[in-house]
Amino acid sequence: MPAYHQVGYNSENLLFDDGLARFGGAILSPLNYGPESVATQIQRLKDRKDYVTILDPHLYRPQSERMCLPEWDYYPKDVETSDFNAEWWAAIVDKLAEVAVDLGPTAVASPAIIPKIFPDDFFLQLVANGARLEKALRGTAVKPIQTVVVSMADLAAPARVMAIASIMSRSPASECLLVLLDNVEPRRELAEPEELKGAMLLISTLESGGQNVTVAFSSSEMVLWKAAGATNCASGKFFNLRRFTISRFDEPNGGGGGQLGYWFEEALLAFLRQSDVLRVRDRGFASAASAENPFGADIIEAIPSKKTWVALGWRQFLYWFADAESRLRSGIVTAEDLVSIADSNWAAIEKLKPPLLMEERQNDGSWVRQWLRALVEFPYVR
């Protein structure tokens, strides 16, 4: 299945951008849009053949991340005082099912609140929510999706991964929305190999057990999730839509994206600032994918004139995301290809004279070697 667009603050226009037509679906956000706006989005997207719309209730942090949520009928009025017991959840799930049937998306994900710790009881409640949603939607045109929220730190232990997968396999839903929670700031790449291998093992185990996995809030590590067998991956324009972390709304400006332009370079699997873009190109490290990206050409044209290109940067990355997912899915390229090339390029950069120093100190390619390690070692993790 094609890549999905992760909708966020002020993202509606990108759903209908002609240059981003490779996306085959969207994860809609009640956090950022009220019922009328989401209903309009769904109606406009129904004209697209085989386009998938998923309503994510976004109750992950209902006490601190409210925004438009109070406009929705399923949002609990007693969220400040509830003990989140089974009866409380049942009422939310039933109301969510009613809302979804009225709106008419392709699917709706079961609700989940992020806990401080992730014991078995948490995952059992996730399954109960998914099972109740599945039952409530029987006989309707809306499909249920089982939400799975996991801490990346917990995934470093393969035994824990398998225990989580065993519990989640009890869900009657044939599809799941996987949210990987970490403490890495949104602008940085995931780089803990044991956690990455654990996430890949979870994806692979769920998929082999018959659940089609959509990994939400993905960034460039999408190449790893596809290597593990993920059916879909979703990403968005802001960094906090590409990484689900507690600090994800601590970005400058209320939307969560900042006002800095970033170019995504496949040859390095890295986000580059403006000065880096020019120097990387001049030193011969730009990829063919970058050269063929239509938004990349617009950025190169904008740089000499000193025009801001933040919005073009969002589109340049999203175009790459959907295009790379398509190439990975079809077998034109493999994750090992992409990561190995990037690893070799970073090694070459280290030897350059004069040195090629990126504008941001952390932008040193160190995560690429850990991704390569994860890819090489993943088949032996059990």
VENHUCOR-V995083 format. One record per pair of residues at least 6 apart in sequence whose ideal C-beta (glycine too) atoms are under 6 Angstrom apart, sorted by the first residue. I is the first residue (numbers start at 0). GAP is how many residues later the second one is. If there is no record, write none. Layout:
i=I gap=GAP
i=I gap=GAP
//
This chain:
i=0 gap=230
i=0 gap=231
i=1 gap=22
i=2 gap=20
i=2 gap=230
i=2 gap=318
i=2 gap=319
i=2 gap=322
i=3 gap=21
i=3 gap=23
i=3 gap=228
i=3 gap=230
i=4 gap=18
i=4 gap=21
i=5 gap=21
i=5 gap=228
i=5 gap=229
i=5 gap=230
i=5 gap=235
i=6 gap=19
i=6 gap=21
i=6 gap=22
i=7 gap=21
i=7 gap=24
i=7 gap=228
i=7 gap=230
i=7 gap=233
i=8 gap=23
i=8 gap=246
i=8 gap=247
i=9 gap=245
i=10 gap=226
i=14 gap=11
i=18 gap=275
i=19 gap=298
i=21 gap=300
i=22 gap=299
i=24 gap=27
i=25 gap=27
i=26 gap=27
i=26 gap=29
i=26 gap=207
i=27 gap=10
i=27 gap=27
i=29 gap=28
i=29 gap=42
i=30 gap=27
i=30 gap=36
i=30 gap=38
i=32 gap=35
i=33 gap=34
i=33 gap=37
i=38 gap=64
i=41 gap=11
i=41 gap=61
i=41 gap=63
i=44 gap=6
i=44 gap=8
i=51 gap=54
i=52 gap=52
i=52 gap=53
i=53 gap=53
i=54 gap=45
i=54 gap=50
i=54 gap=53
i=55 gap=53
i=56 gap=39
i=56 gap=54
i=58 gap=52
i=58 gap=54
i=59 gap=54
i=60 gap=53
i=61 gap=17
i=62 gap=16
i=68 gap=6
i=72 gap=22
i=72 gap=26
i=73 gap=18
i=73 gap=21
i=73 gap=22
i=73 gap=25
i=75 gap=16
i=81 gap=6
i=88 gap=40
i=91 gap=19
i=92 gap=36
i=92 gap=39
i=92 gap=40
i=93 gap=42
i=96 gap=36
i=96 gap=39
i=96 gap=40
i=99 gap=8
i=99 gap=42
i=100 gap=39
i=100 gap=41
i=106 gap=36
i=106 gap=38
i=107 gap=34
i=108 gap=36
i=108 gap=38
i=108 gap=68
i=109 gap=19
i=109 gap=20
i=109 gap=23
i=109 gap=36
i=109 gap=37
i=110 gap=18
i=111 gap=14
i=111 gap=35
i=111 gap=37
i=114 gap=7
i=117 gap=33
i=117 gap=36
i=122 gap=41
i=122 gap=44
i=126 gap=43
i=126 gap=44
i=129 gap=16
i=129 gap=41
i=129 gap=43
i=130 gap=41
i=132 gap=11
i=133 gap=10
i=133 gap=38
i=133 gap=39
i=136 gap=7
i=143 gap=29
i=144 gap=30
i=144 gap=32
i=145 gap=25
i=145 gap=27
i=145 gap=30
i=146 gap=30
i=147 gap=20
i=147 gap=28
i=147 gap=30
i=148 gap=30
i=150 gap=30
i=151 gap=28
i=151 gap=30
i=151 gap=43
i=153 gap=6
i=154 gap=6
i=154 gap=40
i=154 gap=43
i=154 gap=44
i=155 gap=38
i=155 gap=39
i=155 gap=42
i=157 gap=223
i=160 gap=37
i=160 gap=40
i=160 gap=41
i=164 gap=37
i=164 gap=40
i=164 gap=41
i=168 gap=40
i=174 gap=37
i=175 gap=35
i=175 gap=37
i=176 gap=37
i=176 gap=39
i=177 gap=35
i=177 gap=37
i=178 gap=37
i=178 gap=65
i=179 gap=19
i=180 gap=63
i=181 gap=63
i=182 gap=62
i=183 gap=6
i=183 gap=61
i=184 gap=62
i=185 gap=53
i=185 gap=54
i=185 gap=57
i=185 gap=62
i=186 gap=52
i=188 gap=178
i=189 gap=31
i=190 gap=176
i=190 gap=179
i=192 gap=177
i=192 gap=180
i=192 gap=181
i=195 gap=178
i=196 gap=177
i=196 gap=181
i=196 gap=184
i=199 gap=24
i=199 gap=28
i=199 gap=178
i=200 gap=180
i=202 gap=10
i=202 gap=22
i=202 gap=25
i=202 gap=27
i=203 gap=24
i=203 gap=25
i=205 gap=7
i=206 gap=6
i=206 gap=22
i=211 gap=19
i=212 gap=17
i=212 gap=18
i=213 gap=18
i=214 gap=10
i=214 gap=15
i=214 gap=18
i=215 gap=18
i=216 gap=27
i=217 gap=15
i=217 gap=16
i=217 gap=17
i=218 gap=23
i=218 gap=24
i=219 gap=49
i=221 gap=11
i=222 gap=112
i=222 gap=115
i=224 gap=8
i=225 gap=102
i=226 gap=108
i=234 gap=7
i=234 gap=86
i=236 gap=77
i=237 gap=18
i=237 gap=19
i=239 gap=8
i=239 gap=16
i=248 gap=7
i=250 gap=7
i=251 gap=6
i=258 gap=51
i=260 gap=13
i=260 gap=48
i=260 gap=49
i=260 gap=52
i=261 gap=9
i=261 gap=51
i=262 gap=9
i=262 gap=14
i=263 gap=7
i=263 gap=53
i=263 gap=56
i=264 gap=7
i=264 gap=25
i=265 gap=21
i=265 gap=23
i=266 gap=18
i=266 gap=20
i=266 gap=78
i=267 gap=74
i=267 gap=77
i=268 gap=73
i=268 gap=99
i=269 gap=93
i=272 gap=86
i=274 gap=84
i=275 gap=82
i=275 gap=83
i=278 gap=77
i=282 gap=73
i=284 gap=60
i=289 gap=6
i=292 gap=23
i=292 gap=26
i=294 gap=17
i=294 gap=20
i=294 gap=21
i=294 gap=24
i=295 gap=20
i=297 gap=14
i=298 gap=10
i=298 gap=13
i=301 gap=7
i=326 gap=6
i=334 gap=40
i=335 gap=39
i=338 gap=32
i=338 gap=33
i=341 gap=26
i=342 gap=25
i=342 gap=26
i=342 gap=29
i=345 gap=19
i=345 gap=22
i=348 gap=7
//
